């Protein structure tokens, strides 16, 4: 999956550098898969922040 290329920003066409390999074309299933990955990552980060806050309270 590769991101970037031509996009519209504020009504003007703009090229952004490509990110990632062009291994396969994007598919509709990629959207829910990405949402699940983002939700999992957010949850993991919240746990890490809570642990860090808890450890800071032990000082």
PDB file of N, CA, C and O in Angstrom, chain B, residues numbered from 101:
ATOM      1  N   UNK B 101       0.853  -1.166   0.000  1.00  0.00           N
ATOM      2  CA  UNK B 101       0.000   0.000   0.000  1.00  0.00           C
ATOM      3  C   UNK B 101       0.896   1.226   0.000  1.00  0.00           C
ATOM      4  O   UNK B 101       1.899   1.273   0.713  1.00  0.00           O
ATOM      5  N   UNK B 102       0.538   2.197  -0.787  1.00  0.00           N
ATOM      6  CA  UNK B 102       1.343   3.408  -0.893  1.00  0.00           C
ATOM      7  C   UNK B 102       0.437   4.613  -0.799  1.00  0.00           C
ATOM      8  O   UNK B 102      -0.610   4.666  -1.445  1.00  0.00           O
ATOM      9  N   UNK B 103       0.835   5.573  -0.004  1.00  0.00           N
ATOM     10  CA  UNK B 103       0.100   6.815   0.148  1.00  0.00           C
ATOM     11  C   UNK B 103       0.850   7.939  -0.555  1.00  0.00           C
ATOM     12  O   UNK B 103       2.030   7.805  -0.880  1.00  0.00           O
ATOM     13  N   UNK B 104       0.159   9.041  -0.784  1.00  0.00           N
ATOM     14  CA  UNK B 104       0.791  10.198  -1.419  1.00  0.00           C
ATOM     15  C   UNK B 104       0.328  10.346  -2.854  1.00  0.00           C
ATOM     16  O   UNK B 104      -0.652   9.728  -3.270  1.00  0.00           O
ATOM     17  N   UNK B 105       1.041  11.172  -3.609  1.00  0.00           N
ATOM     18  CA  UNK B 105       0.689  11.423  -4.997  1.00  0.00           C
ATOM     19  C   UNK B 105      -0.115  12.698  -5.122  1.00  0.00           C
ATOM     20  O   UNK B 105      -0.017  13.595  -4.284  1.00  0.00           O
ATOM     21  N   UNK B 106      -0.917  12.773  -6.182  1.00  0.00           N
ATOM     22  CA  UNK B 106      -1.701  13.977  -6.446  1.00  0.00           C
ATOM     23  C   UNK B 106      -2.952  14.026  -5.579  1.00  0.00           C
ATOM     24  O   UNK B 106      -3.690  13.046  -5.492  1.00  0.00           O
ATOM     25  N   UNK B 107      -3.189  15.165  -4.939  1.00  0.00           N
ATOM     26  CA  UNK B 107      -4.365  15.403  -4.105  1.00  0.00           C
ATOM     27  C   UNK B 107      -4.807  16.848  -4.270  1.00  0.00           C
ATOM     28  O   UNK B 107      -4.090  17.670  -4.841  1.00  0.00           O
ATOM     29  N   UNK B 108      -5.996  17.145  -3.761  1.00  0.00           N
ATOM     30  CA  UNK B 108      -6.484  18.523  -3.751  1.00  0.00           C
ATOM     31  C   UNK B 108      -6.403  19.070  -2.335  1.00  0.00           C
ATOM     32  O   UNK B 108      -6.906  18.452  -1.397  1.00  0.00           O
ATOM     33  N   UNK B 109      -5.774  20.224  -2.182  1.00  0.00           N
ATOM     34  CA  UNK B 109      -5.691  20.927  -0.915  1.00  0.00           C
ATOM     35  C   UNK B 109      -6.173  22.348  -1.130  1.00  0.00           C
ATOM     36  O   UNK B 109      -5.568  23.114  -1.880  1.00  0.00           O
ATOM     37  N   UNK B 110      -7.273  22.697  -0.463  1.00  0.00           N
ATOM     38  CA  UNK B 110      -7.879  24.030  -0.593  1.00  0.00           C
ATOM     39  C   UNK B 110      -8.173  24.358  -2.059  1.00  0.00           C
ATOM     40  O   UNK B 110      -7.993  25.488  -2.513  1.00  0.00           O
ATOM     41  N   UNK B 111      -8.634  23.327  -2.786  1.00  0.00           N
ATOM     42  CA  UNK B 111      -9.022  23.527  -4.180  1.00  0.00           C
ATOM     43  C   UNK B 111      -7.873  23.572  -5.162  1.00  0.00           C
ATOM     44  O   UNK B 111      -8.098  23.778  -6.354  1.00  0.00           O
ATOM     45  N   UNK B 112      -6.660  23.388  -4.702  1.00  0.00           N
ATOM     46  CA  UNK B 112      -5.507  23.417  -5.600  1.00  0.00           C
ATOM     47  C   UNK B 112      -4.874  22.031  -5.652  1.00  0.00           C
ATOM     48  O   UNK B 112      -4.729  21.355  -4.633  1.00  0.00           O
ATOM     49  N   UNK B 113      -4.508  21.631  -6.847  1.00  0.00           N
ATOM     50  CA  UNK B 113      -3.877  20.333  -7.044  1.00  0.00           C
ATOM     51  C   UNK B 113      -2.431  20.395  -6.550  1.00  0.00           C
ATOM     52  O   UNK B 113      -1.690  21.328  -6.861  1.00  0.00           O
ATOM     53  N   UNK B 114      -2.044  19.367  -5.763  1.00  0.00           N
ATOM     54  CA  UNK B 114      -0.715  19.364  -5.162  1.00  0.00           C
ATOM     55  C   UNK B 114      -0.165  17.940  -5.146  1.00  0.00           C
ATOM     56  O   UNK B 114      -0.897  16.992  -4.860  1.00  0.00           O
ATOM     57  N   UNK B 115       1.109  17.792  -5.450  1.00  0.00           N
ATOM     58  CA  UNK B 115       1.756  16.484  -5.412  1.00  0.00           C
ATOM     59  C   UNK B 115       2.505  16.345  -4.099  1.00  0.00           C
ATOM     60  O   UNK B 115       3.270  17.232  -3.719  1.00  0.00           O
ATOM     61  N   UNK B 116       2.289  15.230  -3.401  1.00  0.00           N
ATOM     62  CA  UNK B 116       2.998  14.908  -2.167  1.00  0.00           C
ATOM     63  C   UNK B 116       3.836  13.662  -2.410  1.00  0.00           C
ATOM     64  O   UNK B 116       3.412  12.771  -3.146  1.00  0.00           O
ATOM     65  N   UNK B 117       5.012  13.582  -1.808  1.00  0.00           N
ATOM     66  CA  UNK B 117       5.861  12.401  -2.020  1.00  0.00           C
ATOM     67  C   UNK B 117       5.141  11.113  -1.616  1.00  0.00           C
ATOM     68  O   UNK B 117       4.308  11.103  -0.710  1.00  0.00           O
ATOM     69  N   UNK B 118       5.478  10.058  -2.295  1.00  0.00           N
ATOM     70  CA  UNK B 118       4.892   8.756  -1.979  1.00  0.00           C
ATOM     71  C   UNK B 118       5.478   8.218  -0.684  1.00  0.00           C
ATOM     72  O   UNK B 118       6.664   8.395  -0.407  1.00  0.00           O
ATOM     73  N   UNK B 119       4.637   7.560   0.107  1.00  0.00           N
ATOM     74  CA  UNK B 119       5.036   6.910   1.348  1.00  0.00           C
ATOM     75  C   UNK B 119       4.701   5.433   1.241  1.00  0.00           C
ATOM     76  O   UNK B 119       3.568   5.076   0.919  1.00  0.00           O
ATOM     77  N   UNK B 120       5.659   4.581   1.502  1.00  0.00           N
ATOM     78  CA  UNK B 120       5.413   3.146   1.499  1.00  0.00           C
ATOM     79  C   UNK B 120       5.577   2.526   0.119  1.00  0.00           C
ATOM     80  O   UNK B 120       5.600   3.226  -0.893  1.00  0.00           O
ATOM     81  N   UNK B 121       5.689   1.206   0.098  1.00  0.00           N
ATOM     82  CA  UNK B 121       5.846   0.498  -1.177  1.00  0.00           C
ATOM     83  C   UNK B 121       4.517   0.388  -1.923  1.00  0.00           C
ATOM     84  O   UNK B 121       3.444   0.446  -1.323  1.00  0.00           O
ATOM     85  N   UNK B 122       4.612   0.231  -3.216  1.00  0.00           N
ATOM     86  CA  UNK B 122       3.425   0.043  -4.048  1.00  0.00           C
ATOM     87  C   UNK B 122       3.245  -1.459  -4.275  1.00  0.00           C
ATOM     88  O   UNK B 122       3.306  -1.936  -5.408  1.00  0.00           O
ATOM     89  N   UNK B 123       3.020  -2.204  -3.173  1.00  0.00           N
ATOM     90  CA  UNK B 123       2.981  -3.664  -3.229  1.00  0.00           C
ATOM     91  C   UNK B 123       1.683  -4.195  -3.828  1.00  0.00           C
ATOM     92  O   UNK B 123       1.687  -5.209  -4.525  1.00  0.00           O
ATOM     93  N   UNK B 124       0.560  -3.502  -3.553  1.00  0.00           N
ATOM     94  CA  UNK B 124      -0.730  -3.961  -4.071  1.00  0.00           C
ATOM     95  C   UNK B 124      -1.679  -2.777  -4.104  1.00  0.00           C
ATOM     96  O   UNK B 124      -1.448  -1.788  -3.408  1.00  0.00           O
ATOM     97  N   UNK B 125      -2.740  -2.853  -4.894  1.00  0.00           N
ATOM     98  CA  UNK B 125      -3.715  -1.758  -4.921  1.00  0.00           C
ATOM     99  C   UNK B 125      -4.554  -1.729  -3.641  1.00  0.00           C
ATOM    100  O   UNK B 125      -4.743  -2.760  -2.995  1.00  0.00           O
ATOM    101  N   UNK B 126      -5.044  -0.575  -3.286  1.00  0.00           N
ATOM    102  CA  UNK B 126      -5.910  -0.445  -2.123  1.00  0.00           C
ATOM    103  C   UNK B 126      -7.236  -1.143  -2.373  1.00  0.00           C
ATOM    104  O   UNK B 126      -7.732  -1.167  -3.500  1.00  0.00           O
ATOM    105  N   UNK B 127      -7.810  -1.715  -1.311  1.00  0.00           N
ATOM    106  CA  UNK B 127      -9.091  -2.418  -1.399  1.00  0.00           C
ATOM    107  C   UNK B 127     -10.030  -1.862  -0.342  1.00  0.00           C
ATOM    108  O   UNK B 127      -9.566  -1.305   0.652  1.00  0.00           O
ATOM    109  N   UNK B 128     -11.343  -1.997  -0.529  1.00  0.00           N
ATOM    110  CA  UNK B 128     -12.290  -1.486   0.468  1.00  0.00           C
ATOM    111  C   UNK B 128     -12.059  -2.052   1.866  1.00  0.00           C
ATOM    112  O   UNK B 128     -12.295  -1.344   2.846  1.00  0.00           O
ATOM    113  N   UNK B 129     -11.606  -3.301   1.998  1.00  0.00           N
ATOM    114  CA  UNK B 129     -11.361  -3.910   3.303  1.00  0.00           C
ATOM    115  C   UNK B 129     -10.216  -3.217   4.045  1.00  0.00           C
ATOM    116  O   UNK B 129     -10.097  -3.363   5.262  1.00  0.00           O
ATOM    117  N   UNK B 130      -9.378  -2.472   3.336  1.00  0.00           N
ATOM    118  CA  UNK B 130      -8.272  -1.765   3.980  1.00  0.00           C
ATOM    119  C   UNK B 130      -8.768  -0.695   4.952  1.00  0.00           C
ATOM    120  O   UNK B 130      -8.076  -0.383   5.921  1.00  0.00           O
ATOM    121  N   UNK B 131      -9.942  -0.131   4.717  1.00  0.00           N
ATOM    122  CA  UNK B 131     -10.463   0.935   5.580  1.00  0.00           C
ATOM    123  C   UNK B 131     -10.797   0.404   6.970  1.00  0.00           C
ATOM    124  O   UNK B 131     -10.264   0.937   7.943  1.00  0.00           O
ATOM    125  N   UNK B 132     -11.652  -0.622   7.129  1.00  0.00           N
ATOM    126  CA  UNK B 132     -11.914  -1.114   8.489  1.00  0.00           C
ATOM    127  C   UNK B 132     -10.665  -1.703   9.156  1.00  0.00           C
ATOM    128  O   UNK B 132     -10.513  -1.614  10.374  1.00  0.00           O
ATOM    129  N   UNK B 133      -9.785  -2.296   8.371  1.00  0.00           N
ATOM    130  CA  UNK B 133      -8.534  -2.834   8.923  1.00  0.00           C
ATOM    131  C   UNK B 133      -7.695  -1.698   9.514  1.00  0.00           C
ATOM    132  O   UNK B 133      -7.115  -1.846  10.590  1.00  0.00           O
ATOM    133  N   UNK B 134      -7.634  -0.585   8.820  1.00  0.00           N
ATOM    134  CA  UNK B 134      -6.881   0.568   9.298  1.00  0.00           C
ATOM    135  C   UNK B 134      -7.533   1.170  10.541  1.00  0.00           C
ATOM    136  O   UNK B 134      -6.841   1.567  11.478  1.00  0.00           O
ATOM    137  N   UNK B 135      -8.859   1.236  10.549  1.00  0.00           N
ATOM    138  CA  UNK B 135      -9.571   1.773  11.717  1.00  0.00           C
ATOM    139  C   UNK B 135      -9.301   0.900  12.943  1.00  0.00           C
ATOM    140  O   UNK B 135      -9.074   1.422  14.035  1.00  0.00           O
ATOM    141  N   UNK B 136      -9.324  -0.420  12.774  1.00  0.00           N
ATOM    142  CA  UNK B 136      -9.026  -1.323  13.893  1.00  0.00           C
ATOM    143  C   UNK B 136      -7.599  -1.123  14.388  1.00  0.00           C
ATOM    144  O   UNK B 136      -7.361  -1.097  15.596  1.00  0.00           O
ATOM    145  N   UNK B 137      -6.664  -0.983  13.484  1.00  0.00           N
ATOM    146  CA  UNK B 137      -5.270  -0.763  13.864  1.00  0.00           C
ATOM    147  C   UNK B 137      -5.115   0.553  14.635  1.00  0.00           C
ATOM    148  O   UNK B 137      -4.405   0.608  15.640  1.00  0.00           O
ATOM    149  N   UNK B 138      -5.774   1.601  14.165  1.00  0.00           N
ATOM    150  CA  UNK B 138      -5.706   2.894  14.860  1.00  0.00           C
ATOM    151  C   UNK B 138      -6.334   2.804  16.245  1.00  0.00           C
ATOM    152  O   UNK B 138      -5.796   3.369  17.197  1.00  0.00           O
ATOM    153  N   UNK B 139      -7.466   2.103  16.378  1.00  0.00           N
ATOM    154  CA  UNK B 139      -8.131   1.962  17.670  1.00  0.00           C
ATOM    155  C   UNK B 139      -7.244   1.168  18.631  1.00  0.00           C
ATOM    156  O   UNK B 139      -7.111   1.542  19.796  1.00  0.00           O
ATOM    157  N   UNK B 140      -6.641   0.086  18.160  1.00  0.00           N
ATOM    158  CA  UNK B 140      -5.765  -0.723  18.997  1.00  0.00           C
ATOM    159  C   UNK B 140      -4.562   0.103  19.452  1.00  0.00           C
ATOM    160  O   UNK B 140      -4.187   0.070  20.624  1.00  0.00           O
ATOM    161  N   UNK B 141      -3.959   0.843  18.518  1.00  0.00           N
ATOM    162  CA  UNK B 141      -2.798   1.666  18.844  1.00  0.00           C
ATOM    163  C   UNK B 141      -3.161   2.746  19.855  1.00  0.00           C
ATOM    164  O   UNK B 141      -2.390   3.017  20.776  1.00  0.00           O
ATOM    165  N   UNK B 142      -4.333   3.367  19.691  1.00  0.00           N
ATOM    166  CA  UNK B 142      -4.787   4.387  20.636  1.00  0.00           C
ATOM    167  C   UNK B 142      -4.975   3.785  22.027  1.00  0.00           C
ATOM    168  O   UNK B 142      -4.575   4.389  23.023  1.00  0.00           O
ATOM    169  N   UNK B 143      -5.575   2.607  22.101  1.00  0.00           N
ATOM    170  CA  UNK B 143      -5.769   1.935  23.377  1.00  0.00           C
ATOM    171  C   UNK B 143      -4.447   1.590  24.050  1.00  0.00           C
ATOM    172  O   UNK B 143      -4.284   1.791  25.254  1.00  0.00           O
ATOM    173  N   UNK B 144      -3.513   1.076  23.277  1.00  0.00           N
ATOM    174  CA  UNK B 144      -2.199   0.751  23.821  1.00  0.00           C
ATOM    175  C   UNK B 144      -1.494   2.006  24.332  1.00  0.00           C
ATOM    176  O   UNK B 144      -0.857   1.975  25.386  1.00  0.00           O
ATOM    177  N   UNK B 145      -1.603   3.090  23.604  1.00  0.00           N
ATOM    178  CA  UNK B 145      -0.969   4.342  24.039  1.00  0.00           C
ATOM    179  C   UNK B 145      -1.613   4.849  25.316  1.00  0.00           C
ATOM    180  O   UNK B 145      -0.918   5.354  26.197  1.00  0.00           O
ATOM    181  N   UNK B 146      -2.930   4.724  25.433  1.00  0.00           N
ATOM    182  CA  UNK B 146      -3.630   5.153  26.650  1.00  0.00           C
ATOM    183  C   UNK B 146      -3.143   4.340  27.845  1.00  0.00           C
ATOM    184  O   UNK B 146      -2.927   4.892  28.924  1.00  0.00           O
ATOM    185  N   UNK B 147      -2.971   3.043  27.662  1.00  0.00           N
ATOM    186  CA  UNK B 147      -2.469   2.192  28.749  1.00  0.00           C
ATOM    187  C   UNK B 147      -1.063   2.623  29.147  1.00  0.00           C
ATOM    188  O   UNK B 147      -0.760   2.724  30.335  1.00  0.00           O
ATOM    189  N   UNK B 148      -0.212   2.877  28.172  1.00  0.00           N
ATOM    190  CA  UNK B 148       1.159   3.304  28.472  1.00  0.00           C
ATOM    191  C   UNK B 148       1.181   4.636  29.218  1.00  0.00           C
ATOM    192  O   UNK B 148       1.971   4.820  30.145  1.00  0.00           O
ATOM    193  N   UNK B 149       0.321   5.555  28.817  1.00  0.00           N
ATOM    194  CA  UNK B 149       0.254   6.856  29.496  1.00  0.00           C
ATOM    195  C   UNK B 149      -0.216   6.672  30.932  1.00  0.00           C
ATOM    196  O   UNK B 149       0.351   7.265  31.850  1.00  0.00           O
ATOM    197  N   UNK B 150      -1.248   5.855  31.136  1.00  0.00           N
ATOM    198  CA  UNK B 150      -1.739   5.607  32.491  1.00  0.00           C
ATOM    199  C   UNK B 150      -0.673   4.937  33.352  1.00  0.00           C
ATOM    200  O   UNK B 150      -0.530   5.274  34.528  1.00  0.00           O
ATOM    201  N   UNK B 151       0.068   4.006  32.790  1.00  0.00           N
ATOM    202  CA  UNK B 151       1.149   3.370  33.535  1.00  0.00           C
ATOM    203  C   UNK B 151       2.241   4.374  33.886  1.00  0.00           C
ATOM    204  O   UNK B 151       2.759   4.368  35.003  1.00  0.00           O
ATOM    205  N   UNK B 152       2.586   5.228  32.943  1.00  0.00           N
ATOM    206  CA  UNK B 152       3.616   6.242  33.196  1.00  0.00           C
ATOM    207  C   UNK B 152       3.161   7.211  34.275  1.00  0.00           C
ATOM    208  O   UNK B 152       3.940   7.595  35.148  1.00  0.00           O
ATOM    209  N   UNK B 153       1.895   7.601  34.208  1.00  0.00           N
ATOM    210  CA  UNK B 153       1.349   8.497  35.237  1.00  0.00           C
ATOM    211  C   UNK B 153       1.354   7.812  36.599  1.00  0.00           C
ATOM    212  O   UNK B 153       1.673   8.442  37.608  1.00  0.00           O
ATOM    213  N   UNK B 154       1.008   6.543  36.636  1.00  0.00           N
ATOM    214  CA  UNK B 154       1.010   5.790  37.880  1.00  0.00           C
ATOM    215  C   UNK B 154       2.406   5.652  38.458  1.00  0.00           C
ATOM    216  O   UNK B 154       2.602   5.760  39.669  1.00  0.00           O
ATOM    217  N   UNK B 155       3.377   5.412  37.584  1.00  0.00           N
ATOM    218  CA  UNK B 155       4.762   5.287  38.040  1.00  0.00           C
ATOM    219  C   UNK B 155       5.284   6.629  38.553  1.00  0.00           C
ATOM    220  O   UNK B 155       6.089   6.664  39.483  1.00  0.00           O
ATOM    221  N   UNK B 156       4.836   7.725  37.957  1.00  0.00           N
ATOM    222  CA  UNK B 156       5.279   9.043  38.397  1.00  0.00           C
ATOM    223  C   UNK B 156       4.749   9.330  39.796  1.00  0.00           C
ATOM    224  O   UNK B 156       5.386  10.060  40.555  1.00  0.00           O
ATOM    225  N   UNK B 157       3.601   8.774  40.150  1.00  0.00           N
ATOM    226  CA  UNK B 157       3.013   8.985  41.465  1.00  0.00           C
ATOM    227  C   UNK B 157       3.746   8.224  42.556  1.00  0.00           C
ATOM    228  O   UNK B 157       3.556   8.514  43.737  1.00  0.00           O
ATOM    229  N   UNK B 158       4.579   7.257  42.190  1.00  0.00           N
ATOM    230  CA  UNK B 158       5.309   6.451  43.176  1.00  0.00           C
ATOM    231  C   UNK B 158       6.547   7.151  43.717  1.00  0.00           C
ATOM    232  O   UNK B 158       7.160   6.675  44.673  1.00  0.00           O
ATOM    233  N   UNK B 159       6.917   8.260  43.122  1.00  0.00           N
ATOM    234  CA  UNK B 159       8.137   8.973  43.560  1.00  0.00           C
ATOM    235  C   UNK B 159       7.964   9.613  44.886  1.00  0.00           C
ATOM    236  O   UNK B 159       8.891  10.246  45.391  1.00  0.00           O
TER     237      UNK B 159
END
